[in-house]
Amino acid sequence: MNQALTKQESQLIAILAEKEVYLTSSYLAMVLAMSSKSVRKNLKALVTVEQEYGFELKMQKSKGYKLRIITPKAFIKTVERAASYDLNNVKMRAYYIIKLLLLNNFANIEISQQELADKITISLSTLKKDLQDVKMRLEHFGVEVATNNCGIYLKGTEQGIRAVMSRYYAQMQTFPENPFILGVFEGDEYQFVKRVLAKQLKIESIILSDLALDTITIHILVMLTRLKNKDFIESSVPMSRIQIPPNYLVALRRICCQYEAFFSLIINEIERKQLLANLLSCQLQAKHEHFGQNEEYLKHLIDQLLLGIWESMHIDFRHDSNLRNGLYLHIEILIHRLTFNKKIENQLLTTIKKNYPFAFQLSLVGAVLLEKELGDALSEAEIGYLAVHFGAALARQGQEKNKKCCTAIIVCGTGVATALLVKERVAEHFGKTIKIIGSFALHEIDENLIENVDVVLTTVPLPYEWANIILIKNLLNIEETQTIEKCLQKQENILVDMLQLLHPALFLHETRLRTKNQIIKEMTENARIHMNLDLQTIASVYDRERLASSEIGNLLAIPHPIYNYCEQSFISIMVLDKAVMWDEFYVQVVVMIVVNKEDIKAWEEIFLSLIRYLTHHDGITKMLETKNYNNFVQRFIRKEF
């Protein structure tokens, strides 16, 4: 049997598993709020149990520690266990506090702040800060953390309490093992709820994704729980503007009748309307019913959205029918979620923001336009799902670009016959993708000729060091054709000289700033002085933070504007003396990217290059150690270019 890991050991495993580089004990101590001595002590303990948990710890002098996975299956369980211990994370503590207060709400009891602090093993002062975060998270549900002589508790409307329950209990363990579910229902009762729901929806051809089915199941379980406890909602969402499909009404009636008979309770008309609203707001409908939405209005919304992206970003999606169809269905359902005030989770959000930054940037522009048209704010989760559509559209544009004809010349030192053979091989493999504009002898080649074609295919070495020169030794074998393909792909990339975007005056080291807004204000003011950054772009940086936090994790945040009105592109970097709480994570390195319209297609390349260096190449650790502009530039170029 595996030896139980301590909380600190689990946290160390979690962060080492996320990285692919050596991490020093000082860096680990800083991220996990431990002393370096505690880090070394816990790492030493992990060495004795590493094989049991499917990993190996490697140590290298002056570099630190690195984790290597030996047995993936065993290690996955280890990481899952490690994640459950992450109460050093402000976000996880907030979730824990909310879930505990919800359980207390069901039992109608309070808890003192000191008792709560002891449960989480944090100080009372830290708990008070966490409660401010909890209050902020509950605010848009209409629920607050109230206090009486016995302690703290949740106070709000019944709809608000249920919305919080549905949101946060969904993030607990798999339903059958969920402590909330087991506290109210037996396992067979839970299965009955889900089985009845799935069967009746199937009969009426209402098809839901697995995620949507689980979401509706949670709403129903919360409803039945509250009804058993004699907690009723006073009013349901307005339905007068919605044309209800008959099959939904039939399914609703049958579902409620079976639940009433099985649980010996009454589901009144208001509760039924609320359940119907939950069904209508699901993400996936069987036949994509329009539910009374004006088709012309939806098309107008999409026209305005795509036009706005074209005008502000110079990216033209206006003729992409696949994107239009995807946005049509998505926005139709989005409007229903906004109408019914339904909040959704997006488990892919962090991945989308980190790996598809330009698609997310486009979705931010779209979100601003939709908010103006619809009059409702979009959540970060909704914006993330919009980014999926734009990511697919960008991929299609890339594929179309790859179909465009590239120009090439053939350089041959052995005669016309060889050149003709190479030409035929190129035509055979690449078709119309490559247009051969001529064959030349070695003495006919000069830099001007090389510069004016996409690819140079040569059977003899050339005295030039150009990236588009490809040496052909085997009359285009598999390896050589792959080399040509890679070269053609590179032609489509926007290569930006990163050094032109960096400047010593934009590299800041700060010891006095303690909040996100202070940091952004200092960086934008500095950029206004040195780069003539305009007030509109500065305001857009703040707007972007309002819509979606720019924190990436691993002590890094990358703020940037939604709209760029600036004339010059630049990158500003700030290294803080101490990590500050950004939104949900601590941040100590802040990289602000401002790219003008002319360079906008290079935005993602810039973003990903910085991410690669700072997170995968141990760049943050080195920056925190040196806080030096020249060292940063030298290491960055060496690692990325």
C-alpha positions in Angstrom: 0.0 0.0 0.0 1.3 3.5 -0.9 2.5 5.7 1.9 0.2 8.7 2.2 1.6 12.0 0.8 1.6 15.1 2.9 -0.1 18.3 1.5 3.3 19.9 0.9 4.7 16.8 -0.9 1.6 16.7 -3.1 1.9 20.4 -4.0 5.5 19.9 -5.0 4.6 17.0 -7.2 1.8 19.0 -8.9 4.1 21.9 -9.8 7.1 19.7 -10.9 4.7 17.7 -13.1 3.6 20.8 -14.9 7.1 21.8 -15.8 9.6 20.2 -18.2 12.7 22.0 -16.8 14.8 22.0 -13.7 13.4 24.1 -10.9 15.5 25.5 -8.0 14.4 25.1 -4.4 14.2 28.9 -4.1 11.7 29.1 -7.0 9.6 26.2 -5.6 9.6 27.9 -2.2 8.4 31.2 -3.7 5.6 29.6 -5.7 4.3 27.4 -2.9 4.9 29.9 0.0 7.3 27.5 1.8 10.8 28.0 3.1 13.7 26.6 0.9 14.5 24.3 3.8 11.0 22.9 3.8 11.2 22.3 0.1 14.4 20.4 0.3 13.1 18.3 3.3 9.9 17.4 1.4 11.8 16.6 -1.8 14.1 14.3 0.2 11.0 12.5 1.5 9.6 12.1 -2.0 12.8 10.4 -3.2 12.0 7.5 -0.8 8.5 6.9 -2.3 9.0 8.0 -5.9 8.8 4.5 -7.5 5.5 3.7 -5.7 3.9 6.8 -7.2 5.2 6.4 -10.8 7.9 9.1 -11.0 11.5 9.8 -10.6 13.1 12.9 -9.1 16.3 14.1 -10.9 18.6 16.6 -9.2 21.4 18.6 -10.9 23.7 20.9 -9.0 23.0 24.6 -9.6 20.0 23.7 -11.8 17.6 22.2 -9.2 15.0 19.4 -9.5 13.1 17.9 -12.3 10.4 15.2 -12.4 10.4 12.3 -14.9 7.3 10.1 -15.2 8.1 6.3 -15.1 4.7 4.7 -14.8 2.0 6.9 -16.3 -1.0 5.1 -14.9 0.3 5.3 -11.3 1.4 8.9 -11.8 -2.0 10.1 -13.0 -3.5 8.9 -9.7 -0.8 10.7 -7.9 -1.4 14.0 -9.6 -5.2 13.7 -9.0 -4.5 13.3 -5.3 -2.1 16.2 -5.4 -4.7 18.5 -6.9 -7.1 17.9 -4.1 -4.5 19.3 -1.6 -4.1 22.6 -3.4 -5.6 24.8 -0.7 -2.6 27.1 -0.9 -4.3 28.3 -4.1 -6.6 31.2 -3.4 -9.1 29.9 -6.0 -9.3 26.4 -4.5 -9.7 27.9 -1.0 -12.6 30.0 -2.2 -14.3 26.9 -3.8 -13.8 25.0 -0.5 -15.3 27.8 1.6 -18.3 28.1 -0.7 -19.0 24.4 -0.7 -18.7 24.2 3.0 -21.1 27.1 3.5 -23.5 25.5 1.0 -23.5 22.3 3.1 -24.2 24.3 6.2 -27.0 26.1 4.4 -28.7 22.8 3.7 -28.3 21.8 7.4 -29.4 25.4 8.4 -26.3 25.9 10.6 -23.6 28.6 10.9 -19.8 28.4 11.4 -17.5 30.8 13.2 -14.7 32.4 11.2 -12.1 30.9 13.6 -13.6 27.4 13.1 -13.5 27.8 9.3 -9.9 29.1 9.4 -8.9 26.1 11.5 -10.5 23.7 9.0 -8.4 25.2 6.2 -5.3 25.6 8.4 -4.9 29.3 7.6 -4.7 32.3 9.7 -7.8 34.4 10.6 -6.4 37.4 8.7 -5.9 35.2 5.5 -9.5 33.9 5.9 -10.8 37.5 6.0 -9.1 38.2 2.7 -10.4 34.9 1.2 -13.9 35.9 2.3 -13.7 39.0 0.2 -12.9 36.8 -2.8 -15.8 34.5 -1.9 -18.2 37.5 -1.7 -17.1 38.7 -5.1 -17.7 35.2 -6.6 -21.2 35.0 -5.1 -22.2 38.6 -5.9 -23.6 37.9 -9.4 -25.7 35.1 -8.0 -27.4 37.5 -5.7 -26.0 35.7 -2.7 -23.9 37.2 0.2 -21.9 35.9 3.1 -23.9 37.2 6.2 -22.9 37.2 9.9 -24.9 36.7 13.1 -24.0 35.9 16.7 -23.4 32.2 15.8 -21.1 32.8 12.8 -21.2 33.2 9.1 -23.7 31.8 6.6 -25.1 32.3 3.0 -28.0 34.7 2.5 -29.9 35.2 -0.7 -32.9 34.3 -2.8 -33.8 30.7 -3.3 -32.9 31.0 -7.0 -29.5 32.4 -6.0 -28.8 29.7 -3.5 -29.7 27.0 -6.0 -27.6 28.6 -8.8 -24.6 28.6 -6.5 -25.3 25.0 -5.5 -25.6 23.9 -9.2 -22.4 25.8 -10.0 -20.1 24.6 -7.2 -21.4 21.1 -6.5 -20.8 20.3 -10.2 -17.1 20.7 -9.5 -17.1 18.0 -6.8 -16.2 14.4 -7.3 -18.1 12.1 -9.7 -21.8 12.2 -8.6 -22.2 8.8 -7.0 -19.3 9.6 -4.6 -20.4 13.2 -4.1 -20.7 13.9 -0.4 -23.6 16.3 -1.1 -25.5 13.7 -3.1 -24.9 10.9 -0.6 -26.1 13.2 2.2 -29.5 13.5 0.5 -30.0 10.6 -1.9 -29.2 7.0 -2.0 -27.1 5.8 -4.9 -30.2 4.1 -6.6 -32.2 7.4 -6.2 -29.4 9.3 -8.0 -29.4 6.8 -10.8 -33.2 6.9 -11.1 -33.1 10.7 -11.5 -30.6 10.5 -14.4 -32.2 7.5 -16.0 -35.6 9.0 -16.2 -34.2 12.3 -17.6 -32.2 10.5 -20.3 -35.0 8.2 -21.3 -37.7 10.9 -21.7 -35.4 13.3 -23.6 -34.5 10.4 -25.9 -38.2 9.6 -26.5 -38.9 13.2 -27.5 -35.7 13.4 -29.7 -34.1 16.0 -27.4 -30.4 15.2 -27.7 -28.0 16.5 -25.1 -24.2 16.2 -24.8 -23.0 14.2 -21.8 -21.9 17.4 -20.1 -25.3 19.0 -20.6 -27.1 15.9 -19.3 -24.9 15.9 -16.2 -25.6 19.7 -15.8 -29.4 19.2 -16.0 -29.1 16.2 -13.5 -27.4 18.5 -11.0 -30.2 21.2 -11.4 -32.8 18.5 -10.8 -31.0 17.1 -7.8 -30.7 20.6 -6.3 -34.4 21.2 -7.0 -35.5 18.0 -5.3 -33.2 18.5 -2.4 -34.6 22.0 -1.7 -38.2 20.8 -2.2 -37.6 18.0 0.4 -36.3 20.8 2.7 -39.4 22.9 2.0 -37.4 25.6 0.2 -39.4 26.9 -2.7 -38.6 29.5 -5.4 -41.1 32.4 -5.6 -40.9 33.1 -9.3 -39.5 31.5 -12.5 -37.7 33.1 -15.4 -40.0 34.9 -17.9 -41.0 32.6 -20.8 -43.4 34.9 -22.7 -40.8 35.8 -25.4 -39.9 32.2 -26.0 -41.8 29.8 -28.3 -41.6 26.5 -26.5 -41.3 23.4 -28.8 -44.2 20.9 -27.9 -41.8 18.0 -27.4 -40.1 19.8 -24.5 -43.5 20.3 -22.8 -44.3 16.6 -23.2 -40.9 15.5 -21.8 -41.2 17.9 -18.9 -44.7 16.6 -17.9 -43.5 13.0 -18.0 -40.3 13.7 -16.1 -42.0 15.6 -13.3 -44.8 13.0 -12.9 -42.2 10.2 -12.4 -40.2 12.2 -9.9 -43.3 13.2 -7.9 -44.4 9.5 -7.7 -40.9 8.2 -6.8 -40.0 10.9 -4.2 -43.5 11.5 -2.8 -43.4 15.3 -3.3 -45.1 17.9 -5.5 -43.3 19.9 -8.2 -45.4 23.0 -8.6 -45.8 25.1 -11.8 -43.1 27.6 -10.9 -40.6 24.8 -10.3 -41.6 23.1 -13.6 -41.0 26.4 -15.5 -37.6 26.7 -13.9 -36.7 23.1 -15.0 -37.9 23.9 -18.5 -35.7 27.0 -18.6 -32.7 24.8 -17.6 -33.5 22.4 -20.5 -33.9 25.2 -23.0 -30.6 26.8 -22.0 -28.6 23.6 -22.7 -25.7 23.9 -25.1 -26.8 21.3 -27.7 -30.2 20.9 -29.2 -31.3 18.0 -31.3 -32.6 19.9 -34.3 -31.2 23.3 -33.4 -34.7 24.7 -32.9 -34.9 28.5 -33.1 -37.2 28.9 -30.0 -38.7 32.1 -31.5 -35.4 33.8 -32.2 -35.5 36.1 -35.2 -33.3 34.6 -37.9 -32.6 38.0 -39.6 -31.5 39.4 -36.2 -29.0 36.6 -35.6 -27.6 37.1 -39.1 -27.3 40.8 -38.4 -25.4 40.1 -35.1 -23.0 37.9 -37.0 -22.5 40.5 -39.8 -21.7 43.1 -37.2 -19.4 40.9 -35.3 -17.3 39.8 -38.4 -17.3 43.4 -39.7 -16.0 44.6 -36.4 -13.2 42.1 -36.4 -12.3 43.0 -39.9 -12.2 46.8 -39.1 -10.3 46.4 -35.9 -8.0 43.5 -36.5 -7.7 43.3 -40.4 -8.7 39.6 -40.2 -11.5 38.8 -42.8 -13.9 36.1 -41.8 -16.9 37.7 -43.6 -17.1 35.0 -46.3 -16.4 32.0 -44.1 -19.7 30.1 -44.2 -18.5 27.4 -41.7 -17.8 30.1 -39.2 -21.1 31.8 -39.8 -23.0 28.6 -39.3 -21.1 27.8 -36.1 -21.6 31.3 -34.7 -25.3 31.2 -35.6 -26.0 28.1 -33.5 -23.7 29.2 -30.7 -25.1 32.7 -30.4 -28.6 31.5 -30.6 -28.0 29.3 -27.5 -25.9 32.0 -25.9 -28.8 34.4 -26.0 -31.0 31.8 -24.2 -28.3 31.3 -21.5 -28.2 35.1 -21.0 -32.1 35.3 -21.0 -32.3 32.6 -18.3 -29.1 33.9 -16.5 -27.5 30.5 -16.8 -23.8 30.3 -16.0 -21.6 27.7 -17.7 -18.2 26.2 -16.9 -15.4 26.0 -19.4 -12.9 23.3 -18.5 -10.8 24.2 -21.6 -10.5 27.9 -20.7 -6.9 27.8 -19.4 -5.8 25.7 -22.4 -7.5 28.0 -24.9 -6.0 31.2 -23.4 -2.5 29.7 -23.2 -2.3 27.7 -26.5 -4.6 29.7 -28.8 -4.1 33.3 -27.7 -4.9 34.9 -31.0 -8.2 33.1 -31.3 -9.0 34.2 -27.7 -8.0 37.7 -28.7 -10.5 37.7 -31.6 -13.2 36.3 -29.3 -12.6 39.3 -26.9 -13.2 41.7 -29.8 -16.4 39.7 -30.6 -17.5 39.7 -27.0 -17.3 43.5 -26.8 -19.4 43.8 -30.0 -22.0 41.2 -28.7 -22.2 42.9 -25.3 -23.1 46.2 -27.0 -25.8 44.5 -29.2 -27.3 42.2 -26.5 -26.9 44.5 -23.5 -25.6 41.7 -21.3 -22.0 40.9 -20.2 -20.4 37.7 -21.4 -18.5 35.6 -18.9 -14.9 34.5 -19.5 -16.2 30.9 -20.0 -18.5 32.1 -22.8 -15.7 34.0 -24.4 -13.5 30.9 -24.3 -16.1 28.9 -26.3 -16.4 31.7 -28.9 -12.6 31.3 -29.3 -13.0 27.7 -30.4 -15.0 28.9 -33.5 -12.4 31.5 -34.3 -9.6 29.0 -33.8 -11.2 26.7 -36.4 -11.6 29.6 -38.8 -8.0 30.6 -38.4 -7.0 27.1 -39.2 -9.1 27.1 -42.3 -7.4 30.3 -43.4 -4.0 28.8 -42.9 -5.0 25.8 -45.0 -6.2 28.1 -47.8 -2.9 30.0 -47.6 -1.0 26.8 -47.9 -2.9 26.1 -51.2 -1.5 29.3 -52.7 1.2 29.0 -55.4 4.8 29.5 -54.2 7.5 30.4 -56.6 10.8 28.5 -56.9 13.9 28.2 -59.0 16.1 25.2 -59.7 19.9 25.5 -59.6 21.7 22.7 -61.2 25.4 22.1 -61.9 25.1 18.9 -63.9 23.0 20.0 -66.9 19.5 20.6 -68.2 18.4 16.9 -67.9 18.8 16.9 -64.1 17.0 20.2 -63.8 14.1 18.8 -65.8 13.9 15.7 -63.6 13.8 17.8 -60.4 11.1 19.9 -62.0 9.0 16.8 -62.8 9.5 15.5 -59.3 8.3 18.8 -57.8 5.3 18.8 -60.1 4.5 15.2 -59.2 4.6 15.8 -55.4 3.5 19.4 -55.0 1.2 19.9 -58.1 0.2 23.6 -58.5 1.5 24.5 -55.0 4.9 25.3 -56.4 5.5 27.2 -59.6 9.0 26.7 -61.1 9.9 30.0 -62.8 13.2 28.9 -64.2 16.3 26.7 -64.1 19.8 28.3 -63.6 23.4 27.4 -63.6 25.5 28.1 -60.5 27.2 31.1 -62.1 23.9 32.7 -62.9 22.7 32.9 -59.3 22.9 36.1 -57.2 21.2 37.4 -54.0 18.6 39.4 -55.9 17.3 36.3 -57.6 17.2 34.3 -54.4 15.4 37.1 -52.6 12.6 37.3 -55.1 11.4 33.7 -54.9 9.9 31.6 -52.1 12.2 28.5 -52.5 15.5 27.8 -54.1 16.0 24.1 -55.0 19.7 23.4 -55.7 21.7 20.3 -56.5 24.9 22.0 -55.6 25.9 24.0 -52.5 25.4 27.7 -52.8 27.7 30.4 -51.2 24.7 32.0 -49.5 23.0 31.5 -46.1 19.4 32.0 -46.9 16.6 30.1 -45.1 14.8 29.4 -48.4 17.7 27.5 -50.0 17.2 23.7 -50.0 20.0 21.4 -51.1 18.7 18.4 -53.2 21.1 15.4 -53.2 18.7 12.5 -54.0 16.4 13.9 -56.7 13.7 14.7 -54.1 13.4 11.7 -51.8 11.0 11.7 -48.9 13.2 13.6 -46.5 13.8 16.3 -49.1 10.1 16.7 -49.9 9.4 17.1 -46.1 12.1 19.7 -45.9 10.4 21.7 -48.8 7.0 21.3 -47.0 8.4 22.8 -43.8 10.0 25.6 -45.7 6.7 26.5 -47.4 5.0 26.5 -44.1 7.5 28.9 -42.7 6.8 31.3 -45.6 3.3 31.7 -44.2 4.6 32.7 -40.7 4.9 36.3 -39.9 8.5 36.5 -38.6 9.0 39.5 -36.4 12.4 40.8 -35.1 11.7 40.5 -31.4 14.6 42.8 -30.7 12.8 45.7 -32.4 9.9 45.2 -29.9 12.1 45.2 -26.8 13.8 48.2 -25.3 15.7 48.8 -22.0 13.4 51.6 -21.1 10.4 49.2 -21.2 12.1 46.7 -18.8 11.0 47.6 -15.3 12.0 46.3 -11.9 9.5 47.3 -9.2 9.5 46.9 -5.4 6.6 49.0 -4.3 3.6 47.9 -6.4 1.1 45.5 -4.8 -2.0 45.3 -7.0 -2.9 44.5 -10.6 -4.2 48.0 -11.3 -1.1 49.7 -9.9 1.1 47.5 -12.1 -0.9 48.1 -15.3 -1.0 51.9 -14.5 2.8 52.0 -14.1 3.5 50.0 -17.2 1.1 51.9 -19.5 2.3 55.3 -18.1 5.9 54.3 -18.8 4.9 53.2 -22.3 3.1 56.5 -22.9 6.3 58.3 -22.1 8.7 56.2 -24.1 6.5 54.8 -26.9 3.8 57.5 -27.2 1.1 54.9 -26.2 -2.3 56.6 -26.7 -5.1 56.8 -24.1 -7.5 54.7 -26.2 -5.2 51.7 -26.2 -4.5 52.2 -22.5 -8.2 52.1 -21.8 -8.5 48.9 -24.0 -5.9 47.2 -21.7 -8.2 47.7 -18.7 -11.2 46.6 -20.8 -9.4 43.4 -21.6 -8.8 42.7 -17.9 -12.4 43.3 -17.2 -13.5 40.7 -19.7 -10.9 38.1 -19.0 -7.9 37.9 -16.6 -4.5 38.0 -18.4 -2.9 35.8 -15.8 -1.4 32.6 -17.3 -0.2 30.8 -14.1 3.4 30.1 -13.1 3.8 33.7 -11.7 3.1 35.1 -15.2 0.5 37.6 -16.5 0.4 39.0 -20.1 -1.9 42.0 -20.3 -2.7 43.5 -23.7 -5.4 45.7 -25.3 -8.4 44.4 -27.1 -8.1 47.1 -29.7 -4.8 48.6 -30.8 -4.7 52.3 -31.8 -1.0 52.6 -31.4 1.4 53.4 -34.2 4.3 51.3 -32.9 4.4 47.7 -31.6 6.3 47.0 -28.5 6.8 44.6 -25.5 7.1 45.9 -22.0 8.3 43.7 -19.1 8.0 44.2 -15.4 9.7 42.0 -12.8 8.3 42.4 -9.3 10.3 42.1 -6.1 7.4 40.1 -4.5 4.6 38.1 -6.1 1.2 39.9 -6.0 -2.3 38.4 -6.3 -3.5 39.1 -9.8 -7.0 37.6 -9.8 -6.8 33.9 -8.8 -3.0 33.4 -9.0 0.1 35.1 -7.8 2.1 37.0 -10.4 5.7 38.2 -10.3 6.5 38.7 -14.0 4.2 40.9 -16.1 4.7 41.1 -19.9 2.5 43.7 -21.7 2.2 43.1 -25.5 1.0 46.0 -27.7 0.9 45.2 -31.5 -0.4 47.7 -34.1 -2.7 46.7 -36.9 0.0 46.2 -39.5 1.7 43.6 -37.3 -1.5 42.0 -35.9 -1.0 38.6 -37.7 2.3 38.3 -35.8 0.5 38.7 -32.5 0.1 34.9 -31.7 3.7 34.2 -32.7 5.0 36.9 -30.3 2.7 35.6 -27.5 3.7 31.9 -28.0 7.4 32.7 -28.2 7.3 34.5 -24.9 5.2 31.7 -23.3 7.6 29.0 -24.5 10.6 30.9 -23.2 9.1 32.0 -19.9 7.3 28.8 -18.9 9.1 25.9 -20.8 12.6 27.2 -20.9 12.8 28.3 -17.3 12.8 32.0 -18.3 10.8 33.2 -15.3 13.2 31.6 -12.8 16.2 33.3 -14.6 14.4 36.7 -14.7 13.6 36.6 -11.0 17.3 35.7 -10.3 18.9 38.4 -12.4 16.2 41.1 -13.1 18.5 42.2 -15.9 17.4 43.4 -19.4 20.6 42.3 -21.2 20.6 38.8 -19.6 16.9 38.4 -20.6 17.5 39.4 -24.2 20.5 37.1 -24.6 18.8 34.1 -23.1 15.6 34.7 -25.0 17.3 34.9 -28.4 19.5 31.9 -27.6 16.4 29.7 -26.6 13.9 30.9 -29.2 15.9 31.8 -32.3 
